[in-house]
Amino acid sequence: MSIRLTAVSLIVLAALAAQPASAGLFGKKDKTPDAATAPAVPTTTLAQTTSQAEAFTPATKAEIEAALRADPLAQATFFNTQFSHNPTNPQIGLYLSNALRALGRYEEAADTAHRVLLFAPDNQDLLLAAARAHIADNNAFFAIDSLQHALDLKPKNWQAWSLLGVAFDQTKRPDDAQNAWAKALQISPDNPVVLTNMAMAKVTRGDFAGAEPLLRTAAAQTGATIQVRQNLALVLGLQGKMAEAERLLRQDMPPAQADANLAWLQQAISTHPAATAPASATTPVRSWDSLKSSGS
């Protein structure tokens, strides 16, 4: 099968998600700017003068909570200011890294996490943040050390196992990926994040039929997100199961968006009839680029 699903860039690996996002159009990219177009966020250095530190008043808990409700650019600006005066604070560094990743600034997000890890090398959240940024930047090889260190510290961290599976799959180690996901599911059975990551690995190879049962199980879980259901709708539609795909789309989307996605699915099927047939597990239909988190 030769169909390349470049139009479904909104499918998101749930494990990479920093915050919830609304469902979007299969045929259009998220409005979040990518790394090439995102507004620049001033960077800081670790060296801070004593006078700056003394003059600076850290944000209050209420101010931080308000900032976390803002858009990614506002978050990045706010936490960059905080970080410039307090570059060893793990929580501030984590918030800045997440905001930069949401803006598509993956390399900067990873660098920020690693800078704070110099002062808090065993911080689980920062280790996972660094890994997420590397994976989103299509540099999963550099995520593996952080994830393995996180697992050395906390072997039953299902999120670390799930991300490690994604990193292994991205670095062409499918057997290791399956083993990592199996361990994640042992710790957290039927976890929708883990199941979605497993399913999307199959989607990248064109194995829609193999992805479907995983996504069905994921979508049936209490913690399933809109993205999980939209992933399932996409996989169903590309197999010609349009009635069920439409039901799922209309469940979560305004009519105009659902109509647009249905039209895209119909066009994909009519243009590439092979999309509805079982695909070879070795035939790639999407790049890992299209699975990058877009700030969701």
QUIHU-V725743 format. One record per backbone hydrogen bond with DSSP energy under -1.0 kcal/mol. CO is the residue of the C=O (numbers start at 1). NH is the residue of the N-H. Records with the same first field share a line. If there is no record, write none. Layout:
# QUIHU-V725743
CO = NH + NH
This chain:
# QUIHU-V725743
4 = 6
5 = 8
8 = 11
13 = 16
14 = 17
25 = 28
34 = 38
49 = 53
50 = 54
51 = 55
52 = 56
60 = 64
61 = 65
62 = 66
63 = 67
64 = 68
67 = 70
71 = 75
72 = 76
73 = 77
74 = 78
75 = 79
76 = 80
77 = 81
78 = 82
79 = 83
80 = 84
82 = 86
86 = 89
89 = 93
90 = 94
91 = 95
92 = 96
93 = 97
94 = 98
95 = 99
96 = 100
97 = 101
98 = 102
99 = 103
100 = 105
101 = 104
104 = 106
105 = 109
106 = 110
107 = 111
108 = 112
109 = 113
110 = 114
111 = 115
112 = 116
113 = 117
116 = 119 + 120
120 = 123
123 = 127
124 = 128
125 = 129
126 = 130
127 = 131
128 = 132
129 = 133
130 = 134
131 = 135
132 = 136
133 = 137
134 = 139
135 = 138
139 = 142
140 = 143
143 = 147
144 = 148
145 = 149
146 = 150
147 = 151
148 = 152
149 = 153
150 = 154
154 = 157
156 = 158
157 = 161
158 = 162
159 = 163
160 = 164
161 = 165
162 = 166
163 = 167
164 = 168
165 = 169
166 = 170
167 = 171
168 = 173
169 = 172
173 = 177
174 = 178
175 = 179
176 = 180
177 = 181
178 = 182
179 = 183
180 = 184
181 = 185
182 = 186
183 = 187
184 = 188
188 = 191
191 = 195
192 = 196
193 = 197
194 = 198
195 = 199
196 = 200
197 = 201
198 = 202
199 = 203
200 = 204
202 = 207
203 = 206
204 = 285 + 286
206 = 208
207 = 211
208 = 212
211 = 215
212 = 216
213 = 217
214 = 218
215 = 219
216 = 220
218 = 221
221 = 224
225 = 229
226 = 230
227 = 231
228 = 232
229 = 233
230 = 234
231 = 235
232 = 236
233 = 237
234 = 238
236 = 239 + 241
237 = 240
240 = 242
241 = 245
242 = 246
243 = 247
244 = 248
245 = 249
246 = 250
247 = 251
249 = 253
254 = 258
255 = 259
256 = 260
257 = 261
258 = 262
259 = 263
260 = 264
261 = 265
262 = 266
263 = 267
264 = 268
265 = 269
266 = 270
267 = 271
268 = 272
272 = 275
273 = 276
274 = 277
280 = 283
285 = 5
288 = 291
289 = 292
291 = 13
